[in-house]
Amino acid sequence: MPTTTAKKKPRPRPEGGEDVDTAQLRRLLSALDAMREGNFRKRLPVSGEGLITDLAIAYNDIADRQQHILSELTRVQRVAGREGRHSERLQPGLGEGGWTKCVDAANSLVTDLVRPTGEFARVVAAMSDGDLTQRMDLRLDGQSLRGEPLRVARSVNGLVDQLSSIADEITRVTREVGTEGKLGGQARVRDADGSWRDLIDAVNTMSSRLTAQVRDIALVTTAVADGDLSHTVTVEVSGEMAQLKDTVDRMVDQLSSFASEVTRVAREVGTEGRLGGQADVRGVSGTWKDLTDSVNLMASNLTSQVRGISSVAQAVARGDLSQQITVSARGEVAELAETLNSMTATLQTFADEVTRVAREVGTEGILGGQADVPGVAGRWKDLTESVNYMADNLTAQVRDIAPRSPPRSPAAT
């Protein structure tokens, strides 16, 4: 600082007996002591000229610059450290050399401390968005990280790698089991501990149980498809899978009961000839009820038809030709009914004609009678022709004998 040359005046002595320079030096010493203790707010009064004044000005300048650095450090610590504005830096103050280096060093320290935090925030933000491809850079301005920042970076990158491996394995297992239908898949992640191990174990347990449940249900349904109704779902299940198990087991029970009843009715009616059997399947509904009703209707219709045919056949066997099959029938059974009814009608006509001819020839003496049975064929035609042949022969013989007999005289009478 430029100084002006002035004529020295005698310095007054203070009341304590010390001269003015000594008193000012003591104030300077006191201020320096305060600065040494970290108090940069104390200032020396500046008045007059001379070395003491220059010392006071120099001290005040040093205190201002120290206070500036302290204020900037405090501001940046608050703004960057607490408020999270990591772009904030110390503003340069007066002075060069060490003062500038001090500000630059502080700013570089903030940058070095903030940059790993920014990298950490970037990677964590990517993780929270489901992006597991990001990693923290292990180099800073061309130099490898060291110490605590390096440990943090390696820990974060290890975490991302672990999560990526877990995500890949879980995705693979869920795709195989849930989409591709490849049961039995297991997630495998090396060096997984703690909650990660619990997560992997939970996924594998889910996959194992689902595999066992689906395979057991598939085994039962496959057996049903193959006609084996002896299997039921035995795997331990809960929730909706338990409902599915109960449904499948109930289905198997109903099918088994349905099959048993249909087999029993078919055996009784078709093999043992015990008509009138009906399938009784409890709790059946829908298509199974329709099938049961169809089987019972078939058995009922068959029973009615066979019994109707049997009744007519028994009547014919007893010589009663007045019976006709009246039960409703279709197809081959209807053809059989028509055949039996036609046979009965033919037998009735044959019997009537034979009876008429026998009565006329044998009882009434009316010779020449012939049995007329329309539509007769086979043995019935042969019988009819035999009766007519017999009547013809008898008529011819009797008529041949009758004219040669002499008339009887009254005297002989």
Secondary structure by P-SEA (a helix, b strand, c coil): cbbbbccccbbbbccccccaaaaaaaaaaaaaaaaaaccccbbbbbccccaaaaaaaaaaaaaaaaaaaaaaaaaaaaaccccccccbbbbbccccaaaaaaaaaaaaaaaaaaaaaaaaaaaaaaaaaccccccccccccccccccaaaaaaaaaaaaaaaaaaaaaaaaaaaaacccccccbbbbbbccccaaaaaaaaaaaaaaaaaaaaaaaaaaaaaaaaaccccccccccccaaaaaaaaaaaaaaaaaaaaaaaaaaaaaacccccccbbbbbbccccaaaaaaaaaaaaaaaaaaaaaaaaaaaaaaaaaccccccccccccaaaaaaaaaaaaaaaaaaaaaaaaaaaaaaaccccccbbbbbbccccaaaaaaaaaaaaaaaaaaaaaaaaaaaccccccccc
